[in-house]
């Protein structure tokens, strides 16, 4: 089994601390076996990889993606493409999306919007080494109401009994988690994002059935009442977590935030294309994208739009940064832009933002015993960024390399060829 010793110009280990200079990371097979200052490795025998001009981080975890979606210029086009595709077309789209995730430095994804359980088969194909891709945690088709958000994904349940039965069936089918649509959403014109879709006891029934079978529950919530019900129902993660009342006005509920800070519910903050368009350094964008960003923005300023997220962070709520890749204007290969949005909107350092997409994400997904940090005993999932990242960095470098299970899968911005690599875990 080969040993690889990586010399890092900067190392960000995922715990949120400041980058460390001139560190070594020793890989033995698919595991990290030692992390120490470079001089400590003077007598170690291994293949040395000199990355002194780069920053090494844990492999990014994108905790909210839609592998089957095409990221078109509007919700209707994205929905139409997904709704009208065949199973084979969905599988090909998942494969294409997954490749782009790897190129963007993402080594683990949580898919939150399947159709026909295609992502479960794709997950298994990646695990078997048949196709390249990040580690996939698949939710299957999300639970929703008749004409509710993403009802066109095919998993409608309107009563407690139906919700219990569907949750049991999905777990039997092999989902890694259960996704429930606690509110309406933007991609489904028939729904209302400002209103909840389920009662607290209905969400609690899903949580009970899922937890009984060892699965976590993620709840899509775009309004305060939906968040209240999701947290009261015991979900593990609240997706998007937008605090507005039924009229769309800001409505942060401090009591619910306090409950989330105590645990166990975390919040996934999705920084999609409409957020990235508000980054102050973004240049020319298509008019349709810039207009969509302005229409969704409360203030026209990314930092001011996220005062609620900073309040949650200050209160101690675990926050996860994710992309919502696959929705409009949000390609899978640009995850570093999600991190840059987090740095800017939350007013945190680069290391803290990265921790929200590594350590925090791994904890929220229940995989922190394997991935999310650069330390001995962890799986060797690594992302290598061009240049040296400091605490004050706001623009992250491009993704030079990606390592998954101790194997280099992206090198010099390019995917390692299939002939040179076995893709399984």
Beta strands, then each sheet from edge to edge (+ up, - down):
strand 1: 3-12
strand 2: 20-28
strand 3: 31-37
strand 4: 47-58
strand 5: 60-65
strand 6: 106-111
strand 7: 135-138
strand 8: 177-181
strand 9: 216-221
strand 10: 237-240
strand 11: 266-270
strand 12: 319-322
strand 13: 382-386
strand 14: 399-404
strand 15: 407-411
strand 16: 414-415
sheet 1: 3+ 2- 1+ 4+ 13- 14+ 15- 16+
sheet 2: 5+ 6+ 7+
sheet 3: 8+ 9+ 10+ 11+ 12+
end
